[in-house]
Amino acid sequence: MEECYSIQGEGKHTGKAAYFIRIGGCDVGCLWCDVKESWDASI
């Protein structure tokens, strides 16, 4: 799992503070997901 604070860089919330959580082994497979590597828990 990876967590970080950052500034939102796109969409209607551009420039606002954001808290991101990336979880390994996600089995949802959302079409909009930008971290397809997270789908494989062995990585």
C-alpha positions as CSV (number, residue, x, y, z in Angstrom):
1,M,0.0,0.0,0.0
2,E,1.2,3.5,-0.8
3,E,-0.2,6.7,0.7
4,C,0.7,10.3,-0.2
5,Y,-0.5,13.9,0.0
6,S,-0.3,15.9,-3.2
7,I,-2.1,18.6,-5.2
8,Q,-4.8,17.4,-7.5
9,G,-3.6,17.9,-11.1
10,E,-6.7,17.3,-13.2
11,G,-10.4,17.7,-13.3
12,K,-12.7,20.1,-11.4
13,H,-10.6,19.8,-8.2
14,T,-7.3,20.9,-9.9
15,G,-5.1,22.8,-7.5
16,K,-6.8,21.4,-4.3
17,A,-5.0,19.3,-1.7
18,A,-5.6,15.6,-2.1
19,Y,-4.8,12.4,-0.2
20,F,-4.1,9.3,-2.4
21,I,-4.1,5.7,-1.4
22,R,-2.9,3.0,-3.8
23,I,-3.6,-0.6,-2.7
24,G,-1.8,-3.6,-4.3
25,G,-3.9,-6.6,-5.4
26,C,-7.0,-4.7,-6.4
27,D,-9.4,-7.1,-8.1
28,V,-11.9,-4.5,-9.2
29,G,-10.3,-3.6,-12.6
30,C,-12.0,-0.3,-13.2
31,L,-11.6,0.9,-16.8
32,W,-10.5,4.4,-15.6
33,C,-7.8,3.0,-13.3
34,D,-4.4,4.6,-14.0
35,V,-2.4,2.0,-12.0
36,K,-3.1,-1.3,-13.7
37,E,0.0,-2.7,-12.0
38,S,-1.9,-2.6,-8.7
39,W,-4.1,-5.4,-10.1
40,D,-1.4,-7.9,-9.5
41,A,-0.8,-8.5,-5.7
42,S,2.6,-10.2,-6.4
43,I,4.2,-6.9,-7.5
